[in-house]
């Protein structure tokens, strides 16, 4: 489970989502995002073609950075991404999009 301080920063600030494939790093700002109750980070697929290609090419390895500029509190979360196109998480983004 993710520490509550980390969740607060993730929920209230923009993220930088980093991927890499073939030795070429890629990072994108992410605004359509959330943290689920069980601690999974979710990102809406908005103009993420390079990011998705990198996820497929590197077995899903990603890093997310989020920071609060007012408090200088920031975190990096590393993990494995899974691309989903249906289900409750997708329904939430479609509803709120």
Backbone torsions as a table, in degrees:
resi	resn	phi	psi	omega
1	UNK	NA	147.6	-178.8
2	UNK	-87.1	137.8	177.4
3	UNK	-54.5	142.0	-176.6
4	UNK	-62.5	-31.2	176.5
5	UNK	-65.9	-39.9	178.6
6	UNK	-65.6	-44.8	179.6
7	UNK	-59.5	-42.7	-179.7
8	UNK	-60.1	-46.6	179.0
9	UNK	-64.4	-41.5	179.6
10	UNK	-64.1	-41.0	-176.5
11	UNK	-74.4	-25.8	-172.1
12	UNK	-108.6	3.6	-177.7
13	UNK	-136.9	161.0	174.7
14	UNK	-65.6	157.8	176.2
15	UNK	-115.7	154.1	163.9
16	UNK	-109.9	123.0	-178.7
17	UNK	-106.8	118.7	-176.4
18	UNK	-109.7	137.4	174.3
19	UNK	-136.5	171.6	178.1
20	UNK	-154.6	141.7	174.3
21	UNK	-150.1	139.5	178.4
22	UNK	53.5	36.0	177.9
23	UNK	75.4	6.3	-177.9
24	UNK	-109.6	107.2	179.8
25	UNK	-72.8	154.4	177.6
26	UNK	-144.6	136.2	176.4
27	UNK	-137.3	138.3	-179.7
28	UNK	-133.6	145.2	172.8
29	UNK	-75.2	143.6	-176.8
30	UNK	-127.5	124.2	176.9
31	UNK	-111.5	-29.0	177.6
32	UNK	-90.2	89.6	-172.3
33	UNK	-155.3	165.7	177.0
34	UNK	-165.1	174.1	174.0
35	UNK	-122.7	126.2	-179.5
36	UNK	-75.4	165.7	179.5
37	UNK	-59.4	-28.5	179.5
38	UNK	-93.6	12.5	171.9
39	UNK	88.2	12.6	176.7
40	UNK	-87.1	139.1	176.3
41	UNK	-89.0	131.3	-180.0
42	UNK	-123.3	144.3	-177.2
43	UNK	-133.0	132.4	174.6
44	UNK	-76.2	139.4	-178.8
45	UNK	-79.3	91.1	178.5
46	UNK	-125.7	103.8	-180.0
47	UNK	58.4	46.9	-177.0
48	UNK	-110.8	31.7	-175.9
49	UNK	-56.4	-52.2	179.4
50	UNK	-63.4	-42.6	179.1
51	UNK	-59.4	-46.8	-179.3
52	UNK	-65.2	-39.8	176.9
53	UNK	-61.8	-41.2	178.6
54	UNK	-65.8	-40.7	178.6
55	UNK	-59.9	-43.4	178.4
56	UNK	-64.9	-38.2	-174.8
57	UNK	-77.3	-23.2	-174.5
58	UNK	-119.9	30.7	177.9
59	UNK	58.9	31.1	172.9
60	UNK	83.0	6.3	-177.2
61	UNK	-68.1	126.6	179.9
62	UNK	-140.8	164.5	170.2
63	UNK	-137.1	141.0	177.3
64	UNK	-121.5	133.9	175.5
65	UNK	-118.6	134.6	175.9
66	UNK	-140.3	146.1	-176.3
67	UNK	-152.6	149.1	176.4
68	UNK	-103.1	110.0	-175.5
69	UNK	-66.4	-25.9	-179.2
70	UNK	-72.3	-36.2	-176.1
71	UNK	-106.4	-8.2	-175.0
72	UNK	63.0	21.9	176.7
73	UNK	-90.2	128.0	-179.4
74	UNK	-147.5	157.4	-177.2
75	UNK	-143.0	155.3	171.4
76	UNK	-121.9	133.5	177.8
77	UNK	-122.8	126.0	177.7
78	UNK	-111.1	146.8	179.5
79	UNK	-175.5	-162.8	-178.6
80	UNK	-118.0	125.9	-178.4
81	UNK	-88.1	150.8	173.8
82	UNK	-129.6	128.8	179.8
83	UNK	-92.2	119.8	179.2
84	UNK	-120.8	144.6	-177.9
85	UNK	-119.5	0.2	177.3
86	UNK	-154.1	161.1	179.7
87	UNK	117.8	-177.2	-173.6
88	UNK	-59.7	-39.5	-179.4
89	UNK	-65.6	-44.5	179.0
90	UNK	-63.5	-40.2	179.9
91	UNK	-61.6	-38.6	178.9
92	UNK	-63.1	-45.5	179.4
93	UNK	-65.4	-38.9	178.9
94	UNK	-65.2	-39.6	-178.8
95	UNK	-66.8	-42.1	-176.3
96	UNK	-90.0	-8.4	-175.8
97	UNK	-80.2	NA	NA
